[in-house]
Amino acid sequence: MKNILFIFSDQQRQDTMGVYGQKLNVTPNLDKLAEKGTVFENSFTVQPVCGPARSCLQTGIYPSQLGTFVNGVALPKNVKTMADYLNEKGYETAYVGKWHLASDDGIEEYHYKPVPEDKRGGYKDYWMASDILEFTSHGYDGYVFNKDMEKVEFKGYRADKITDFALDYLDNKVSNSPFFLFISYIEPHHQNDRKTYEGPLGSKEKFQNFDIPEDIKSLGYGDSRENYGDYLGCCNSIDKNVGRLVKRLEEKGILEDTLIIYTSDHGCHFKTRNRNLKKPGGDDYKRGPEDGVIKTPLIISGLEYLENKREKTFVSLLDLPPTILEWVGCHSYEQMQGKSIKERINEKNEEVFIQISESFVGRAIRTKEFLYCVYAPEKNPWKDGWSEKYEGLYFYDLKKDLHELNNLIEDINYKSQIETMKKKLIESIKKYENLDCEIK
């Protein structure tokens, strides 16, 4: 059996990477990895918030069904995870970095404490993580906890030190069992308590010639002008460490025997969206249905059946657990709601179902041509995970309006298209949430 290296960034837009059109030399190592593997042009999160997206990735189940639809909700202990399945297949399971799935806010707080073994989602052989890494660290210092719940402090740039822990696992692994190593970086997420992005020193100068993405620029820039250089610096730091990881695999002679997956939990709109709702969630960086936050980078190297260097099939975080399990020969994972990427390609999938929380209780369907989003104005987006009644909120014609600037939800010329998308959305809610709903 082959090894699995899963590399996960936080809040990274697709267009930060050369293979997705970035003009500056931000991601040379990832671009090189993409040459050996496959770039997915239509890769999506299922929920553009940290905890909910992570819960889905670990379990293959939508956040609404897990109860993890907002941050600060622990992963249920009775749900089988990717790591649980891989343990059964004889894999060593190792986790490094940000977890964000242990704490129930106000009940059990592991924000600054070690995560106990029964809240680690099945990762049993190596653990060097914090539940919320942005709370226990800054760009150049901090701490995590090891498998024995001991605090491990670090000095130096955070992405480099997280990688050091991962390399430590690879260097000191003694068994002949294959490994599943999950590395969860906090970069390029903003530093919460400092309200800024903390790229490596010199990032602003190194990437001073950046181009602001058109969607952000057209919406008034938000706080991108002062932060985008550091944002790209964070992405560049992860890329440098991807290079270190690949080099170590090569030195150990196991690169060709390792499946490598690189993706992110969601993107970032730099405080340019979510301002015109009846119950606004306030200025934020995500929590919306537009491509800037729901589209994610995805590179996979090592799946033999991936023939295209650029794949247009629609896939999401929901599909990655079944993809991994199918690949290792595990075909019984009925509770998972996604499909393997192989299945998605075979069925030529061209739509994805998105859940929204914290800014509003919403649901969206994204196809090649349109984005349709509804919301429940009477529901509390921090307490309510679903609704039986929704109202139309956004409708974008993506062929004419690539950057989703012209909301056509009340345009009578699109009445038939909106009705078609409404039916698709109702079907998705029924399929994935087992819920009958009404959409006005």
ChimeraX attribute file (.defattr): number of C-alpha atoms within 10 A of each C-alpha:
attribute: neighborCount
match mode: 1-to-1
recipient: residues
	/A:1	14
	/A:2	18
	/A:3	21
	/A:4	21
	/A:5	21
	/A:6	17
	/A:7	20
	/A:8	24
	/A:9	25
	/A:10	23
	/A:11	27
	/A:12	28
	/A:13	27
	/A:14	27
	/A:15	17
	/A:16	22
	/A:17	23
	/A:18	19
	/A:19	22
	/A:20	15
	/A:21	10
	/A:22	17
	/A:23	14
	/A:24	17
	/A:25	15
	/A:26	23
	/A:27	23
	/A:28	18
	/A:29	20
	/A:30	22
	/A:31	19
	/A:32	13
	/A:33	21
	/A:34	21
	/A:35	15
	/A:36	13
	/A:37	23
	/A:38	21
	/A:39	25
	/A:40	24
	/A:41	20
	/A:42	24
	/A:43	25
	/A:44	31
	/A:45	30
	/A:46	29
	/A:47	33
	/A:48	30
	/A:49	27
	/A:50	23
	/A:51	25
	/A:52	31
	/A:53	26
	/A:54	30
	/A:55	29
	/A:56	32
	/A:57	24
	/A:58	22
	/A:59	28
	/A:60	25
	/A:61	24
	/A:62	27
	/A:63	26
	/A:64	20
	/A:65	14
	/A:66	18
	/A:67	17
	/A:68	23
	/A:69	30
	/A:70	23
	/A:71	20
	/A:72	23
	/A:73	22
	/A:74	23
	/A:75	27
	/A:76	15
	/A:77	13
	/A:78	7
	/A:79	13
	/A:80	17
	/A:81	25
	/A:82	22
	/A:83	26
	/A:84	18
	/A:85	18
	/A:86	21
	/A:87	18
	/A:88	10
	/A:89	16
	/A:90	12
	/A:91	23
	/A:92	22
	/A:93	23
	/A:94	23
	/A:95	28
	/A:96	26
	/A:97	27
	/A:98	24
	/A:99	26
	/A:100	26
	/A:101	27
	/A:102	27
	/A:103	22
	/A:104	16
	/A:105	13
	/A:106	8
	/A:107	9
	/A:108	12
	/A:109	16
	/A:110	20
	/A:111	20
	/A:112	16
	/A:113	17
	/A:114	21
	/A:115	27
	/A:116	12
	/A:117	14
	/A:118	11
	/A:119	17
	/A:120	22
	/A:121	24
	/A:122	21
	/A:123	25
	/A:124	17
	/A:125	17
	/A:126	19
	/A:127	26
	/A:128	27
	/A:129	29
	/A:130	28
	/A:131	25
	/A:132	23
	/A:133	23
	/A:134	20
	/A:135	15
	/A:136	18
	/A:137	20
	/A:138	21
	/A:139	21
	/A:140	17
	/A:141	14
	/A:142	20
	/A:143	22
	/A:144	27
	/A:145	21
	/A:146	19
	/A:147	20
	/A:148	13
	/A:149	16
	/A:150	13
	/A:151	17
	/A:152	12
	/A:153	13
	/A:154	15
	/A:155	14
	/A:156	14
	/A:157	18
	/A:158	28
	/A:159	25
	/A:160	18
	/A:161	20
	/A:162	25
	/A:163	22
	/A:164	16
	/A:165	20
	/A:166	22
	/A:167	16
	/A:168	11
	/A:169	19
	/A:170	17
	/A:171	12
	/A:172	8
	/A:173	14
	/A:174	8
	/A:175	8
	/A:176	8
	/A:177	15
	/A:178	18
	/A:179	23
	/A:180	24
	/A:181	26
	/A:182	21
	/A:183	24
	/A:184	24
	/A:185	23
	/A:186	27
	/A:187	28
	/A:188	27
	/A:189	23
	/A:190	23
	/A:191	19
	/A:192	11
	/A:193	9
	/A:194	9
	/A:195	8
	/A:196	15
	/A:197	22
	/A:198	24
	/A:199	29
	/A:200	22
	/A:201	13
	/A:202	12
	/A:203	20
	/A:204	19
	/A:205	11
	/A:206	17
	/A:207	19
	/A:208	15
	/A:209	11
	/A:210	15
	/A:211	14
	/A:212	14
	/A:213	18
	/A:214	11
	/A:215	18
	/A:216	21
	/A:217	14
	/A:218	14
	/A:219	15
	/A:220	12
	/A:221	18
	/A:222	19
	/A:223	15
	/A:224	19
	/A:225	15
	/A:226	13
	/A:227	19
	/A:228	22
	/A:229	25
	/A:230	26
	/A:231	28
	/A:232	31
	/A:233	27
	/A:234	28
	/A:235	26
	/A:236	26
	/A:237	23
	/A:238	28
	/A:239	20
	/A:240	19
	/A:241	19
	/A:242	20
	/A:243	18
	/A:244	17
	/A:245	20
	/A:246	19
	/A:247	13
	/A:248	16
	/A:249	19
	/A:250	14
	/A:251	10
	/A:252	11
	/A:253	11
	/A:254	13
	/A:255	18
	/A:256	13
	/A:257	15
	/A:258	22
	/A:259	20
	/A:260	21
	/A:261	22
	/A:262	21
	/A:263	22
	/A:264	28
	/A:265	30
	/A:266	30
	/A:267	30
	/A:268	28
	/A:269	26
	/A:270	22
	/A:271	19
	/A:272	21
	/A:273	25
	/A:274	21
	/A:275	14
	/A:276	9
	/A:277	14
	/A:278	10
	/A:279	16
	/A:280	15
	/A:281	18
	/A:282	14
	/A:283	14
	/A:284	17
	/A:285	23
	/A:286	27
	/A:287	26
	/A:288	28
	/A:289	28
	/A:290	25
	/A:291	24
	/A:292	25
	/A:293	27
	/A:294	28
	/A:295	26
	/A:296	30
	/A:297	27
	/A:298	22
	/A:299	25
	/A:300	20
	/A:301	20
	/A:302	19
	/A:303	18
	/A:304	9
	/A:305	8
	/A:306	17
	/A:307	10
	/A:308	11
	/A:309	15
	/A:310	17
	/A:311	17
	/A:312	17
	/A:313	19
	/A:314	22
	/A:315	27
	/A:316	26
	/A:317	29
	/A:318	27
	/A:319	25
	/A:320	22
	/A:321	27
	/A:322	28
	/A:323	20
	/A:324	19
	/A:325	19
	/A:326	17
	/A:327	17
	/A:328	17
	/A:329	10
	/A:330	15
	/A:331	11
	/A:332	11
	/A:333	18
	/A:334	9
	/A:335	11
	/A:336	18
	/A:337	18
	/A:338	25
	/A:339	19
	/A:340	19
	/A:341	24
	/A:342	17
	/A:343	14
	/A:344	18
	/A:345	17
	/A:346	10
	/A:347	10
	/A:348	12
	/A:349	15
	/A:350	16
	/A:351	20
	/A:352	22
	/A:353	21
	/A:354	24
	/A:355	29
	/A:356	29
	/A:357	28
	/A:358	23
	/A:359	21
	/A:360	27
	/A:361	24
	/A:362	27
	/A:363	27
	/A:364	29
	/A:365	23
	/A:366	26
	/A:367	16
	/A:368	15
	/A:369	15
	/A:370	21
	/A:371	23
	/A:372	28
	/A:373	28
	/A:374	26
	/A:375	24
	/A:376	22
	/A:377	19
	/A:378	14
	/A:379	18
	/A:380	16
	/A:381	23
	/A:382	15
	/A:383	12
	/A:384	18
	/A:385	23
	/A:386	26
	/A:387	18
	/A:388	11
	/A:389	16
	/A:390	21
	/A:391	14
	/A:392	19
	/A:393	19
	/A:394	20
	/A:395	25
	/A:396	24
	/A:397	20
	/A:398	18
	/A:399	11
	/A:400	11
	/A:401	13
	/A:402	15
	/A:403	19
	/A:404	22
	/A:405	14
	/A:406	14
	/A:407	15
	/A:408	18
	/A:409	17
	/A:410	13
	/A:411	10
	/A:412	10
	/A:413	9
	/A:414	14
	/A:415	12
	/A:416	10
	/A:417	15
	/A:418	23
	/A:419	12
	/A:420	11
	/A:421	20
	/A:422	21
	/A:423	12
	/A:424	18
	/A:425	24
	/A:426	18
	/A:427	16
	/A:428	19
	/A:429	22
	/A:430	13
	/A:431	12
	/A:432	15
	/A:433	15
	/A:434	11
	/A:435	14
	/A:436	13
	/A:437	15
	/A:438	11
	/A:439	15
	/A:440	8
